Amino acid sequence: MIILETQRLVLREMTQADLSDLCNILQDEDVMYAYEGAFSAGEVQEWLDRQIRRYKEYGFGLWSVVLRETGVMIGQCGVTMQDYKNTKIMEVGYLFQKQYWHHGYASEAAIACKEYAFDKLNAKEVYSIIRDTNIPSQNVAIRNGMTRIDEFIKHYRGVDVPHFLFSTKKIL
Ligand SMILES: CC(C)(COP(=O)(O)OP(=O)(O)OC[C@H]1O[C@@H](n2cnc3c(N)ncnc32)[C@H](O)[C@@H]1OP(=O)(O)O)[C@@H](O)C(=O)NCCC(=O)NCCS
């Protein structure tokens, strides 16, 4: 199911057919450094299953980002509910295949997801939770109109990792 389209991209729900493209993203050490390492085959399948559960439970999740021109699945971007200080916040998240970095695709997709959250999901504020050392991701958040509003620790695979909270509010 297609969720939204931008000038260069189509965002659609993931299916089992996306597994091998997802492996290209989630099993690449360079892509996954912010998550404390590449995923095993089992972890990729769990990740895909989680997105499909999210579509059913919330109506949204991380979606496949497809390049309009070629039909290739180049990354993932979407909206998920994330834990933050005893509450749940609506996060715009993004992970792209390395060969498609540095073309503005992540920012184009993230801006569209933010607008989708404001317009279709009734969000008043959306967030991105980003590791302190992940400068490219912070730059996407800034291009998405966000500013840094907090700093906190997240626990990944037994490691305490400092993260920044970025956010932007809907202009009423
Ligand atoms: C986060 C991530 C998606 C950012 O990718 P990115 O390529 O830096 O971001 P964009 O796709 O928005 O591209 C921006 C770059 O394209 C350039 N660019 C080229 N053409 C462009 C265009 N038409 N429009 C906008 N920017 C363009 C920009 O100048 C910028 O250049 P830079 O990389 O030298 O700064 C990528 O680093 C990634 O997948 N990382 C691993 C996963 C991850 O950490 N996810 C976030 C977890 S919080």
The ligand as an SDF file (V2000), in Angstrom:
LIG
                    3D

 48 50  0  0  0  0  0  0  0  0999 V2000
   20.9010    9.1480    8.5840 C   0  0  0  0  0  0  0  0  0  0  0  0
   21.0730    8.9720    7.0760 C   0  0  0  0  0  0  0  0  0  0  0  0
   19.7880    8.4570    6.4610 C   0  0  0  0  0  0  0  0  0  0  0  0
   21.4310   10.3510    6.4960 C   0  0  0  0  0  0  0  0  0  0  0  0
   21.7900   10.2060    5.1380 O   0  0  0  0  0  0  0  0  0  0  0  0
   22.3670   11.4580    4.3290 P   0  0  0  0  0  0  0  0  0  0  0  0
   22.7060   10.9890    2.9940 O   0  0  0  0  0  0  0  0  0  0  0  0
   23.4030   12.1250    5.1470 O   0  0  0  0  0  0  0  0  0  0  0  0
   21.1170   12.4580    4.3060 O   0  0  0  0  0  0  0  0  0  0  0  0
   20.2940   12.9620    3.0430 P   0  0  0  0  0  0  0  0  0  0  0  0
   19.7880   11.8110    2.2640 O   0  0  0  0  0  0  0  0  0  0  0  0
   19.3030   13.9340    3.5430 O   0  0  0  0  0  0  0  0  0  0  0  0
   21.3950   13.6710    2.1480 O   0  0  0  0  0  0  0  0  0  0  0  0
   21.9940   14.8700    2.5780 C   0  0  0  0  0  0  0  0  0  0  0  0
   23.2550   15.1130    1.7730 C   0  0  0  0  0  0  0  0  0  0  0  0
   22.9260   15.0650    0.3750 O   0  0  0  0  0  0  0  0  0  0  0  0
   23.3200   16.3100   -0.2410 C   0  0  0  0  0  0  0  0  0  0  0  0
   22.3840   16.5050   -1.3610 N   0  0  0  0  0  0  0  0  0  0  0  0
   22.6490   16.1750   -2.6530 C   0  0  0  0  0  0  0  0  0  0  0  0
   21.5790   16.4140   -3.4230 N   0  0  0  0  0  0  0  0  0  0  0  0
   20.6080   16.9070   -2.6160 C   0  0  0  0  0  0  0  0  0  0  0  0
   19.2750   17.3430   -2.8540 C   0  0  0  0  0  0  0  0  0  0  0  0
   18.7240   17.3050   -4.0600 N   0  0  0  0  0  0  0  0  0  0  0  0
   18.5430   17.7660   -1.7900 N   0  0  0  0  0  0  0  0  0  0  0  0
   19.0860   17.8150   -0.5530 C   0  0  0  0  0  0  0  0  0  0  0  0
   20.3630   17.4080   -0.2870 N   0  0  0  0  0  0  0  0  0  0  0  0
   21.1160   16.9650   -1.3070 C   0  0  0  0  0  0  0  0  0  0  0  0
   23.3080   17.3040    0.8870 C   0  0  0  0  0  0  0  0  0  0  0  0
   24.1170   18.4010    0.6080 O   0  0  0  0  0  0  0  0  0  0  0  0
   23.8750   16.4700    2.0280 C   0  0  0  0  0  0  0  0  0  0  0  0
   25.2540   16.3650    1.8300 O   0  0  0  0  0  0  0  0  0  0  0  0
   26.2870   15.8110    2.9510 P   0  0  0  0  0  0  0  0  0  0  0  0
   26.0310   14.3460    3.1010 O   0  0  0  0  0  0  0  0  0  0  0  0
   27.6170   16.1020    2.3640 O   0  0  0  0  0  0  0  0  0  0  0  0
   25.9920   16.5870    4.2010 O   0  0  0  0  0  0  0  0  0  0  0  0
   22.2190    7.9840    6.7570 C   0  0  0  0  0  0  0  0  0  0  0  0
   23.4160    8.4960    7.2600 O   0  0  0  0  0  0  0  0  0  0  0  0
   21.9580    6.6090    7.3830 C   0  0  0  0  0  0  0  0  0  0  0  0
   21.1870    5.8040    6.8520 O   0  0  0  0  0  0  0  0  0  0  0  0
   22.6570    6.3460    8.5010 N   0  0  0  0  0  0  0  0  0  0  0  0
   22.5550    5.0600    9.1740 C   0  0  0  0  0  0  0  0  0  0  0  0
   21.2320    4.8530    9.8820 C   0  0  0  0  0  0  0  0  0  0  0  0
   20.9740    5.8970   10.9050 C   0  0  0  0  0  0  0  0  0  0  0  0
   21.8680    6.3040   11.6130 O   0  0  0  0  0  0  0  0  0  0  0  0
   19.7150    6.3370   10.9780 N   0  0  0  0  0  0  0  0  0  0  0  0
   19.2910    7.3380   11.9200 C   0  0  0  0  0  0  0  0  0  0  0  0
   19.1120    6.7710   13.2660 C   0  0  0  0  0  0  0  0  0  0  0  0
   18.6920    8.0700   14.4280 S   0  0  0  0  0  0  0  0  0  0  0  0
  1  2  1  0
  2  3  1  0
  2  4  1  0
  2 36  1  0
  4  5  1  0
  5  6  1  0
  6  7  2  0
  6  8  1  0
  6  9  1  0
  9 10  1  0
 10 11  2  0
 10 12  1  0
 10 13  1  0
 13 14  1  0
 14 15  1  0
 15 16  1  0
 15 30  1  0
 16 17  1  0
 17 18  1  0
 17 28  1  0
 18 19  1  0
 18 27  1  0
 19 20  2  0
 20 21  1  0
 21 22  1  0
 21 27  2  0
 22 23  1  0
 22 24  2  0
 24 25  1  0
 25 26  2  0
 26 27  1  0
 28 29  1  0
 28 30  1  0
 30 31  1  0
 31 32  1  0
 32 33  2  0
 32 34  1  0
 32 35  1  0
 36 37  1  0
 36 38  1  0
 38 39  2  0
 38 40  1  0
 40 41  1  0
 41 42  1  0
 42 43  1  0
 43 44  2  0
 43 45  1  0
 45 46  1  0
 46 47  1  0
 47 48  1  0
M  END
$$$$
